[in-house]
Amino acid sequence: MSLALATLLYEWRRYMAAIVALAFSGVMVLVMQGLFTGIIHSDFATTERSRADIFILPPKAASMVNSNASLPARVQPQIFLNPHVVEVRSLEETFGSWVNASGPGGKQVQKFVNVWAVDPIPNAVTLPVDYSEAQRVALMEPGAIGVDASNLAGLGVKLGDKASVNGHAVRIRTILHNYQSIEQPTIVASRDTVRRLSRRDTGNGDTGPLMVRLDNPAFADTVRAQLNAGSHGAYRAWTRAEFIRANEDAVMSQQIVGVLLVFLTIMAVLIGIGITSQTLRGAILSNIREFASLRALGISMGSLRWIVVELSIWAGFAGIAAAGLITWVAALAAAGAGLPLVIRPQPALLICLMLMVIAVSSGALAMGVLKHSQPADLLR
């Protein structure tokens, strides 16, 4: 065991502030980024959990976020020309004004809701894979809708209650889970019900984005390339992974989100370096006689500096482990509160690297106290 690690384990109380500062610096960025990512995937949960292997969007659409994703209806039969395509259905979405049917003494709730369409047909491409058979059958009823459990209180309803969307009567026939939405409540219904609720004119020959199911998902990349080669600029095909990533990047690149994440990262770095460097400086200063003894034994100043660097590295590893534990607890708490939290491996690795850079930089800033480790001080 190295001297630096032994010192950290034996005098862990002196270094705890540095470890906690590193941990919370990482958690502050990681949880916020995970929350933004979770909101994105929760909003698009109905499509991401569908059986679609390919998504068809307009040629100039970079994602489903803040873009007109309508396609000419003539595109749909063209997709069937590929021999690997077995099912193509359009993605229907509408918005509406929600009013619950409050009973005597109840509170009336009026909200703006988002409505996604699914086809309650066994193994339909638009039907999410986590829907149970009972949920599928329940949505076959005209006017039946599904609501996520986290939105029930906000909409003022429970299972079996009636409400209205755009003046049309609906009934809550099934409760969904992990389809929560932060921006506005989201409900699902059958395609026929959604078209009845929609205020938009659907007779203009346009259709929503297309969801495509293949006979073998392993051919997704090949089919995507074939469809794009034969599109003649009428549409663009995306694999499931590309579609999910494009939506995530579109939200993350929005100005307010980007500015907030950059601000949090800068604050995390400044707080981490400030607290960690001062903690390491104080801990080294408290052990300055031990460092002076090492110099009296002939240990070079370079070796002493390496001990400080190694101390900061071990503190960095401890901070990363603490950050992981705190993030895991935060994810459990967020799930209990109905907040989606998605931690991606790549951002998590980058944040771990950031914490290690903070730790090493703090150790470099704390090296200045080694100038007080003079062997002559041992005679005082």
C-alpha positions in Angstrom: 0.0 0.0 0.0 1.4 3.4 -1.0 2.1 6.1 1.6 -0.5 8.4 0.0 -3.3 5.8 0.2 -2.4 4.8 3.7 -2.5 8.5 4.8 -5.9 8.9 3.1 -7.3 5.9 4.9 -5.9 6.7 8.3 -6.8 10.3 8.3 -9.9 10.1 6.2 -11.7 12.7 8.3 -9.3 15.4 7.2 -10.0 14.6 3.5 -13.7 14.1 3.8 -14.6 17.6 2.8 -12.6 17.3 -0.4 -14.3 14.0 -1.2 -17.8 15.4 -0.5 -17.0 18.5 -2.6 -15.9 16.4 -5.6 -19.0 14.1 -5.2 -21.5 16.9 -5.2 -19.7 18.7 -8.0 -20.3 15.6 -10.1 -23.8 15.0 -8.9 -24.9 18.5 -9.6 -24.0 18.1 -13.3 -24.9 14.5 -13.7 -28.3 14.7 -12.1 -29.3 17.8 -14.1 -28.2 16.2 -17.3 -29.9 13.0 -16.4 -33.1 14.9 -15.7 -33.1 16.6 -19.0 -32.4 13.3 -20.8 -35.1 11.6 -18.8 -37.7 14.2 -19.7 -36.8 13.7 -23.4 -37.2 10.0 -23.3 -40.4 10.2 -21.2 -42.0 12.6 -23.7 -41.1 10.2 -26.6 -41.7 7.0 -24.6 -44.6 5.9 -26.8 -42.4 5.9 -29.9 -39.2 4.7 -28.3 -41.0 1.7 -26.7 -42.8 0.8 -29.9 -42.0 -2.1 -32.2 -40.6 0.2 -34.9 -37.2 -0.6 -36.3 -37.2 2.4 -38.8 -38.7 5.9 -38.5 -39.5 7.9 -41.6 -39.3 11.7 -41.3 -39.3 14.6 -43.8 -35.9 15.0 -45.5 -35.1 18.3 -43.8 -36.4 17.3 -40.3 -33.4 16.9 -37.9 -35.6 15.4 -35.2 -39.2 15.3 -33.9 -38.4 18.3 -31.6 -39.9 21.7 -32.8 -40.2 20.5 -36.4 -43.0 19.9 -38.9 -42.8 16.1 -39.2 -45.7 15.6 -41.6 -45.3 13.6 -44.8 -47.3 13.2 -48.0 -49.6 10.2 -47.8 -48.1 8.8 -51.0 -44.8 8.0 -49.1 -46.4 5.2 -47.0 -47.0 2.8 -49.9 -43.4 3.5 -51.2 -41.9 2.1 -48.0 -43.7 -1.3 -48.6 -41.6 -1.7 -51.8 -38.7 -2.9 -49.6 -38.9 -6.7 -49.2 -37.9 -6.5 -45.5 -40.8 -4.2 -44.5 -43.7 -6.0 -42.9 -45.7 -3.1 -41.4 -45.9 0.7 -41.8 -48.2 2.9 -39.8 -48.2 6.7 -39.3 -47.6 8.3 -35.9 -50.6 10.3 -34.9 -50.4 13.1 -32.4 -52.7 15.9 -31.4 -53.1 18.5 -28.6 -56.2 19.5 -26.8 -57.9 21.2 -23.9 -58.6 18.9 -21.0 -61.5 19.3 -18.6 -62.2 16.7 -15.9 -65.7 15.8 -14.9 -65.5 16.9 -11.3 -68.2 15.6 -9.0 -70.1 17.6 -6.4 -67.6 19.6 -4.3 -64.8 18.5 -6.6 -62.2 20.7 -8.2 -62.4 21.3 -11.9 -59.1 21.0 -13.7 -58.5 22.6 -17.1 -55.2 21.9 -18.8 -53.5 21.6 -22.1 -52.6 17.9 -22.9 -50.7 16.0 -25.5 -52.4 13.0 -27.0 -50.5 10.1 -28.7 -52.2 7.5 -30.8 -51.5 3.8 -30.6 -53.1 0.9 -32.5 -54.6 -1.5 -30.0 -53.9 -4.4 -32.3 -51.8 -7.4 -31.2 -48.1 -6.7 -32.0 -48.9 -3.5 -33.9 -45.8 -1.4 -34.7 -47.2 1.6 -32.8 -48.1 -0.4 -29.7 -45.5 -0.1 -27.0 -43.9 -3.4 -26.0 -44.6 -2.8 -22.3 -48.4 -2.6 -22.7 -50.2 -5.5 -21.1 -52.9 -7.4 -22.9 -55.5 -5.8 -20.6 -54.3 -2.3 -21.4 -54.4 -3.1 -25.1 -58.0 -4.4 -24.9 -59.1 -1.4 -22.7 -57.9 1.1 -25.4 -60.1 -0.6 -28.0 -63.1 1.0 -26.4 -64.2 4.2 -28.2 -63.3 7.2 -26.2 -61.0 5.2 -23.9 -57.7 6.8 -22.9 -54.6 5.8 -20.8 -53.0 8.2 -18.3 -49.7 7.8 -16.5 -50.0 7.3 -12.8 -47.9 10.4 -12.1 -50.4 12.6 -14.0 -53.6 11.4 -12.3 -53.6 14.0 -9.5 -52.7 16.9 -11.8 -55.6 16.0 -14.1 -58.0 15.5 -11.2 -59.0 12.0 -12.2 -58.7 8.3 -11.3 -59.3 5.1 -13.1 -62.8 4.9 -14.5 -63.4 8.7 -14.4 -64.8 10.7 -17.3 -63.3 13.9 -18.8 -63.4 15.8 -22.0 -60.7 16.7 -24.6 -61.5 19.4 -27.0 -65.1 19.0 -26.0 -65.2 15.2 -26.7 -66.0 12.8 -23.9 -63.3 10.4 -22.8 -62.9 7.8 -20.0 -59.8 6.8 -18.2 -59.7 3.0 -18.9 -56.1 2.2 -18.1 -53.2 3.5 -15.9 -49.7 3.6 -17.4 -46.4 3.7 -15.7 -43.1 5.4 -16.6 -44.8 7.6 -19.2 -44.6 10.7 -17.1 -44.3 14.1 -18.7 -42.9 17.2 -17.0 -43.8 19.8 -19.6 -47.5 18.9 -20.0 -49.6 15.8 -19.2 -49.6 13.2 -21.9 -52.4 10.7 -22.6 -52.7 7.9 -25.1 -55.7 6.6 -27.0 -56.5 4.5 -30.1 -56.0 6.0 -33.5 -59.8 6.3 -34.1 -60.2 8.1 -30.7 -57.3 10.5 -31.4 -58.7 11.4 -34.8 -62.1 12.2 -33.2 -60.4 14.4 -30.6 -58.2 16.2 -33.1 -59.1 19.7 -34.1 -56.7 19.6 -37.1 -57.9 19.0 -40.6 -56.7 15.5 -41.7 -58.0 15.7 -45.2 -55.1 17.5 -46.8 -53.3 14.3 -47.9 -50.6 14.6 -45.3 -49.7 12.0 -42.6 -47.5 11.9 -39.6 -44.0 10.4 -39.3 -44.0 6.7 -40.3 -43.1 3.8 -38.1 -41.7 0.8 -39.9 -41.4 -2.8 -38.6 -39.0 -5.2 -40.4 -39.0 -8.9 -40.6 -35.6 -8.9 -38.9 -34.4 -5.9 -36.8 -30.8 -6.9 -37.7 -31.4 -5.5 -41.2 -32.3 -2.0 -39.9 -29.0 -0.3 -41.1 -29.3 -2.0 -44.5 -32.9 -1.1 -45.0 -32.3 2.4 -43.8 -29.7 2.9 -46.4 -31.9 1.3 -49.1 -34.8 3.5 -48.3 -32.7 6.7 -48.3 -31.2 5.7 -51.6 -34.6 5.3 -53.2 -36.3 8.3 -51.5 -35.4 10.8 -54.2 -35.5 13.5 -51.5 -39.1 12.8 -50.5 -38.2 11.5 -47.0 -35.4 10.4 -44.7 -35.2 7.0 -42.9 -33.7 6.7 -39.4 -32.9 3.6 -37.4 -34.3 3.5 -33.9 -30.9 4.4 -32.3 -30.5 7.3 -34.7 -34.0 8.6 -34.0 -33.7 8.4 -30.3 -30.3 10.1 -30.4 -31.5 12.9 -32.7 -34.4 13.8 -30.4 -32.0 13.8 -27.4 -29.5 16.0 -29.1 -32.2 18.4 -30.3 -33.4 19.1 -26.8 -29.8 19.3 -25.4 -28.8 21.8 -28.1 -31.6 24.2 -27.3 -30.2 27.5 -26.0 -31.7 27.5 -22.5 -30.7 23.9 -21.8 -27.2 24.3 -23.2 -26.6 27.5 -21.2 -27.9 25.9 -18.0 -25.6 22.9 -18.4 -22.6 25.0 -19.2 -23.3 27.2 -16.2 -23.7 24.2 -13.9 -20.5 22.7 -15.2 -18.5 25.9 -14.6 -20.0 26.2 -11.1 -19.2 22.6 -10.3 -15.6 23.0 -11.5 -15.1 26.2 -9.5 -16.7 24.8 -6.3 -14.8 21.5 -6.6 -11.4 23.1 -7.1 -12.0 25.7 -4.5 -13.1 23.4 -1.7 -10.9 20.5 -2.7 -7.7 22.5 -3.0 -8.2 24.2 0.4 -9.0 20.9 2.1 -5.9 19.3 0.7 -3.9 22.3 1.6 -5.1 22.2 5.2 -4.6 18.4 5.5 -1.0 18.7 4.2 -0.3 21.6 6.4 -1.4 19.7 9.4 1.0 16.9 8.5 3.9 19.3 7.6 6.2 17.8 10.3 5.8 14.4 8.7 6.7 15.8 5.4 9.7 17.6 7.0 10.8 14.2 8.5 10.7 12.7 5.0 12.9 15.4 3.7 15.3 14.9 6.6 15.5 11.3 5.5 16.6 12.3 2.1 13.3 12.2 0.2 13.4 14.7 -2.6 10.9 17.5 -3.1 9.8 15.9 -6.3 8.9 12.7 -4.5 6.9 14.8 -1.9 5.0 16.5 -4.7 4.2 13.1 -6.2 2.8 12.0 -2.8 0.4 15.1 -2.9 -0.6 14.3 -6.5 -1.3 10.6 -5.5 -3.3 11.8 -2.5 -5.4 13.9 -4.8 -5.9 11.0 -7.3 -7.1 8.7 -4.5 -9.4 11.5 -3.3 -10.7 11.8 -6.8 -11.5 8.0 -6.9 -13.3 8.3 -3.6 -15.2 11.3 -4.9 -16.3 9.5 -8.0 -17.5 6.5 -5.9 -19.4 8.8 -3.6 -20.9 10.6 -6.6 -22.1 7.3 -8.0 -23.7 6.4 -4.7 -25.4 9.8 -4.4 -26.6 9.7 -8.0 -28.1 6.2 -7.4 -30.0 7.4 -4.4 -31.2 10.5 -6.3 -32.4 8.3 -9.2 -34.4 6.2 -6.7 -35.9 9.4 -5.1 -36.7 10.8 -8.5 -38.5 7.7 -9.6 -40.5 7.7 -6.4 -41.5 11.4 -7.1 -42.4 10.6 -10.7 -39.4 12.4 -12.2 -37.6 10.6 -15.0 -33.8 10.3 -14.6 -31.7 8.7 -17.3 -27.9 8.4 -16.8 -26.0 7.8 -20.0 -22.6 6.0 -19.9 -20.8 8.5 -22.1 -21.7 11.6 -20.1 -21.1 9.8 -16.9 -17.6 8.9 -18.0 -16.9 12.5 -19.1 -18.1 13.7 -15.7 -15.8 11.2 -13.9 -12.9 12.5 -16.0 -13.9 16.0 -15.0 -13.8 15.1 -11.3 -10.4 13.5 -11.7 -9.1 16.7 -13.4 -10.5 18.8 -10.6 -8.8 16.5 -8.0 -5.4 16.6 -9.7 -5.7 20.4 -10.2 -6.6 20.8 -6.6 -3.6 18.8 -5.6 -1.3 20.9 -7.8 -2.6 24.0 -6.1 -2.0 22.6 -2.7 1.7 21.8 -3.4 2.7 25.3 -2.3 2.5 24.3 1.4 5.4 21.9 0.9 7.8 24.8 1.1 7.1 24.8 4.8 8.4 21.3 5.2 11.9 22.3 6.2 13.9 19.7 8.2 15.2 22.5 10.5 11.7 23.0 11.8 11.9 19.6 13.5 14.4 21.1 16.0 12.0 23.8 17.2 
